Amino acid sequence: MSARNPFPDDPQESMSQELVFLDPEHLDCVLAGGDAADLPGLRLWCATLPPESYGRIFIEVFSPIQIEPLNPPPGIGVTWICREQLRPSPRPGIGIPRGQALADAVDAWLDEWLRADPASGRHFTVWTGARTSSIMHSFWRRIESELTRIWSGERTPPAGA
């Protein structure tokens, strides 16, 4: 497995950020997390994926009006996370903080697909967007560190150590 650091300090570079832990000729599973601003980059990324790819794309938007066709390969599902529907608010910005619902969804997916069986031998590609959200910027940094630790064979230190 190989890794390329997709976490530059400039959050505006989110359209090309991709964390790759795989042999490109043997793509097993993909995970992407982004927001409405990432849609053009996600469309380009989806167009480069082999048709046999499988996985999940999570996209956080404020309201359903921001949902647009994405057209990933058939084995990749798209989950639209609408903050307005999760916690309705009479004023924008009062409900769920931008990035929090996306981080929660991606974290739950990682629990099921990776953390439950880190030695499964699956190959992953992780596309990291929504980098203008401070929550997601910190989240992706934490995930990068965690994936590096998992795939290097390093054991997770016990809580409080």
Salt bridges, closest charged atoms under 4 A:
ASP9 OD1 - ARG141 NH2 2.89
ASP28 OD1 - HIS26 NE2 3.21
ASP35 OD2 - ARG98 NH1 3.66
GLU60 OE2 - ARG83 NH1 3.02
GLU68 OE1 - ARG43 NH2 2.67
ASP107 OD1 - ARG115 NH2 2.78
ASP107 OD1 - ARG142 NH2 3.46
ASP111 OD1 - ARG115 NH1 2.74
GLU146 OE2 - ARG115 NE 2.57
GLU146 OE1 - ARG142 NH1 3.85
